Structure formats: C-alpha cells, structure tokens
Amino acid sequence: MLFNIFISDLDDGITCTLTKFADDTKLSGEVDILEGRATLQEDLDRLEEWANKTLMKFNKDKCKVLHLGKHNPGVQHRLGSTWLGSSSVERDLGVLVDNKLNMSEQCAAAAKKANRMLGCINKGITSTDKEVIIPLYSALVRPHLEYCIQFWSPLHKKDVDRLERVQRRATKMIKGLGSLLYEERLREWQGLRPALWLQLHGALGCPDHIPSPAPLTHQPLSVQPCHNPDWEHLQGPGERLKGWG
C-alpha cells in the first residue's frame, strides 16, 4: 500500500497510456506518425525525471520495447541515456504477449505446463479410477488451460488442437476409457468440455455449471473475437515498454 502511494504521481504529465500494477509499469502509444514517436519519447523523458527526483531508479536492463503492428517502424527508444532493447514476446501478469498478438506463445506455454502436470500425475499416482483422476485434473491441470482465457483465447486451429491434445491425453488415463473415441470419453467424463468450447465460453464469461453440450459433431465452429475497448490503441502500429526498478 505504501509503495502504491509512493508511485501515485508517476503518471503526472504523461500523454501516452501508462498502466501500473505493483512494481510493474507499462507505457504504450501509437508510433505510426512522427508526432506519436516524439510524444512517446517525451513521456519516457518524464519518467526518467521522476525517477531522478524520487530516487526511485528504473531497472533499465529489464525495460524492453514490444513493437506491435504489421507496419511498425521499430523505432528505438531510450530511457535517460540508455537505449532500450526490443523483445518479440513479454510476460504480462502470467500471460505471454507477442508482437503479433496471436497468442500462440501463450497457448504453447499453457499446453506445456498442463502436460508436465499430467506427467507428474501419471508417474506419481498409481490409481487410474475416475474418482481419482478427475479431481486431480480439475485441481492441477485445468487451471493452466483456463488461466485468463478471456484474454488469450486461441485464434488459430493449430493452437486449439494443441490445447485439445492435453485433454485427449487426460481422458485416456482413466481406466476403461482408453479404447473409446475422444468424443465418447468426453461424454463419460462428465463436466469436461472440448478445449475450443472452454475457450469460447470462458471468453464470454459463462459459469462453469452450464449443462453439458449436445453430442459433438464435425461441423466447423465460427469463432467471433471479443471486443475489448482496452485493445483499441493496439490496432495500429504501437509501442509498449515494460519495466521497473
């Protein structure tokens, strides 16, 4: 609380978008025109002045620039006399955000963590009864697939399939279900949803106790992206800087 009070005036005079969470600070702005680039650099200079005034130095080694947008010019920026390096992907509150905003990096990381936990369950638990595997999956594996899905719902089929393979593997671990088709295993495993279904309904903010969906078919699903007003400034070429000292 005292730290938040101490940095409460950090955004005074800042023109671009500045966000703060604990000791993490991000500055973002549009750079498709020269005026936007100059404004962003002026805000960086204001942050450096604030750091010198309050004796609260930024850790410039951790400050990175994330260039967003297909036609982003990739302009270099400096904080004080230090030129900041660029990055293709950054972790923001546990979610990997890449410069293409397609969330493939986050999907791969989530699937890797979930598969690693499945491996621990498979090696450490001798019982494969439904009453044992399902609670372990719900408590230890599923959170990795659903953490902040409102933000990083996959955009590409390859990413959906990557997440789906985790659940395919999990359903095969239950005794008596390994020889069944995936759709049949899902019906036997009450409460487990297809990965795409989870992503869509998580993005819509639906509760977890929705009745089971109708029998699965092979008809393609139409995915409509959710509108998030906080992303408006990311539609064009933009810069995002992250770091704190």
C-alpha positions in Angstrom: 0.0 0.0 0.0 2.8 2.4 0.9 4.6 1.6 -2.4 1.4 2.4 -4.4 1.1 5.7 -2.6 4.7 6.5 -3.3 4.3 6.0 -7.1 0.8 7.5 -7.3 2.2 10.6 -9.1 4.2 8.5 -11.7 1.7 9.3 -14.5 1.5 13.1 -13.9 2.0 14.8 -17.2 2.1 11.6 -19.2 0.3 11.8 -22.5 0.5 8.2 -23.6 -1.2 5.3 -21.9 0.6 4.3 -18.7 -0.5 1.3 -16.6 0.8 0.3 -13.2 0.4 -3.0 -11.3 2.5 -3.4 -8.1 6.1 -2.8 -9.3 5.3 -3.4 -13.0 4.9 -0.3 -15.2 3.9 -0.2 -18.9 3.9 2.7 -21.3 2.2 2.4 -24.7 1.4 4.7 -27.6 0.9 4.9 -31.3 4.0 5.4 -33.4 2.7 5.4 -37.0 3.4 9.1 -37.2 6.4 11.2 -36.2 4.3 13.1 -33.6 3.4 9.9 -31.9 7.0 8.8 -31.7 8.1 12.1 -30.3 5.3 12.0 -27.7 6.3 8.6 -26.5 9.9 9.6 -26.1 8.9 12.8 -24.2 6.9 10.6 -21.8 10.0 8.4 -21.3 12.0 11.5 -20.5 9.3 12.5 -17.9 9.6 9.1 -16.3 13.4 9.4 -16.1 13.0 12.8 -14.5 10.5 11.4 -12.0 13.0 8.6 -11.2 15.8 11.0 -10.6 13.6 13.3 -8.4 12.2 10.5 -6.2 15.5 8.5 -6.2 13.4 5.5 -7.5 15.6 4.2 -10.4 14.2 2.0 -13.1 15.9 -1.2 -13.7 16.8 -0.4 -17.3 18.1 -3.9 -18.0 14.5 -5.2 -17.6 12.9 -2.4 -19.6 12.0 -3.8 -23.1 10.2 -2.4 -26.1 7.4 -4.6 -27.7 6.7 -3.4 -31.2 3.1 -4.0 -32.1 1.5 -3.8 -35.6 2.3 -5.2 -39.0 3.8 -2.0 -40.3 5.5 -0.9 -37.1 8.7 1.0 -38.0 10.6 -0.5 -35.0 11.9 2.8 -33.8 14.5 2.6 -30.9 13.7 4.5 -27.7 15.8 5.5 -24.8 15.3 5.9 -21.0 17.6 8.6 -19.9 20.9 7.9 -21.7 20.2 4.2 -22.1 18.9 2.8 -25.4 16.2 0.2 -24.7 16.3 -3.2 -26.3 13.3 -4.7 -28.1 11.6 -8.0 -27.5 9.3 -10.2 -29.5 7.4 -11.6 -26.5 6.8 -10.4 -22.9 5.1 -11.9 -19.9 2.3 -9.7 -18.6 0.7 -10.9 -15.3 1.5 -14.5 -16.2 0.3 -14.3 -19.8 2.8 -14.3 -22.7 2.0 -11.5 -25.2 3.9 -11.5 -28.5 4.3 -8.8 -31.1 1.8 -10.4 -33.4 -0.9 -10.6 -30.7 -1.9 -14.1 -31.9 -1.4 -15.7 -28.5 0.4 -18.7 -30.0 3.3 -18.4 -27.5 0.8 -18.4 -24.6 -1.1 -21.4 -26.0 2.2 -23.4 -26.3 3.3 -22.4 -22.7 -0.1 -23.3 -21.2 -0.1 -26.7 -23.0 3.5 -27.4 -21.9 2.7 -26.7 -18.2 -0.5 -28.8 -18.4 1.3 -31.7 -20.0 4.1 -31.5 -17.4 1.5 -31.7 -14.6 -0.3 -34.6 -16.4 3.1 -36.4 -16.4 3.5 -35.9 -12.7 0.1 -37.3 -12.1 0.7 -40.3 -14.3 4.0 -41.1 -12.6 3.0 -40.3 -9.0 -0.5 -41.8 -8.8 -1.0 -45.5 -9.2 -4.8 -45.4 -9.3 -6.5 -44.7 -12.6 -10.0 -44.7 -11.3 -12.3 -41.9 -12.5 -12.9 -40.7 -8.9 -9.1 -40.1 -8.5 -8.1 -38.7 -11.9 -10.9 -36.2 -12.4 -10.3 -34.3 -9.2 -6.6 -34.2 -9.8 -7.1 -33.0 -13.4 -9.6 -30.3 -12.3 -7.3 -29.0 -9.5 -3.8 -29.3 -11.1 -4.1 -29.4 -14.9 -7.3 -27.5 -15.9 -6.2 -24.2 -14.3 -3.2 -24.0 -16.7 -5.6 -24.2 -19.7 -8.1 -21.7 -18.4 -6.0 -19.0 -16.6 -7.0 -15.7 -18.1 -8.6 -17.3 -21.2 -10.8 -14.2 -21.6 -7.6 -12.5 -22.8 -5.6 -15.2 -24.7 -8.3 -17.4 -26.4 -6.5 -19.0 -29.3 -7.1 -17.5 -32.8 -5.6 -20.4 -34.9 -6.8 -24.0 -35.2 -3.3 -25.3 -34.5 -3.4 -23.6 -31.1 -6.8 -25.1 -30.3 -5.5 -28.5 -31.3 -2.5 -28.1 -29.1 -4.8 -27.5 -26.1 -7.1 -30.2 -27.2 -4.3 -32.8 -27.1 -3.8 -32.2 -23.4 -7.4 -33.2 -22.7 -7.2 -36.1 -25.1 -4.2 -37.4 -23.1 -6.0 -36.8 -19.8 -9.1 -38.8 -20.8 -7.0 -41.8 -21.9 -5.6 -42.0 -18.4 -8.9 -43.2 -16.9 -9.3 -46.9 -16.6 -11.7 -48.3 -19.2 -11.8 -45.2 -21.4 -8.6 -45.5 -23.3 -10.1 -47.5 -26.2 -13.0 -45.2 -26.7 -13.2 -42.3 -29.2 -12.4 -38.9 -27.8 -16.0 -37.7 -28.1 -17.2 -40.7 -26.2 -14.5 -40.2 -23.5 -15.8 -36.6 -23.1 -19.3 -37.8 -22.5 -18.1 -40.4 -20.0 -16.1 -37.7 -18.2 -19.0 -35.5 -17.1 -18.1 -31.9 -16.8 -15.1 -32.0 -19.1 -15.5 -29.8 -22.2 -13.7 -29.7 -25.5 -10.8 -27.2 -25.4 -12.5 -24.9 -28.0 -15.7 -24.9 -26.1 -13.9 -23.9 -22.9 -12.1 -21.1 -24.7 -15.3 -19.7 -26.3 -17.4 -19.9 -23.1 -14.6 -18.6 -21.0 -14.2 -15.5 -23.2 -18.0 -14.9 -22.8 -17.7 -15.2 -19.1 -20.1 -18.1 -18.8 -20.4 -20.0 -15.5 -18.8 -23.4 -15.1 -22.1 -25.2 -14.3 -23.6 -24.8 -17.8 -25.4 -28.0 -18.9 -23.4 -30.5 -21.0 -23.4 -29.5 -24.7 -25.2 -31.5 -27.4 -23.3 -34.5 -28.9 -20.3 -33.3 -30.7 -20.3 -33.2 -34.5 -17.6 -32.4 -37.0 -19.2 -29.2 -38.2 -16.8 -26.3 -38.2 -17.3 -23.6 -35.5 -17.4 -19.9 -36.2 -15.2 -18.0 -33.8 -16.0 -14.3 -33.3 -13.3 -12.3 -31.5 -14.5 -10.5 -28.4 -14.4 -6.7 -28.4 -12.2 -5.2 -25.8 -12.1 -1.4 -25.6 -8.7 -1.6 -23.9 -7.2 -3.0 -27.1 -8.2 -0.1 -29.3 -4.8 1.5 -29.0 -3.2 -1.7 -30.2 -5.0 -1.8 -33.5 -2.4 0.3 -35.3 1.3 0.3 -35.0 2.2 0.9 -31.4 5.0 0.6 -28.9 4.8 -0.9 -25.4 7.5 -0.5 -22.9 7.7 -2.6 -19.7 10.0 -2.5 -16.7 10.6 -1.2 -13.2 13.5 -0.8 -10.9 
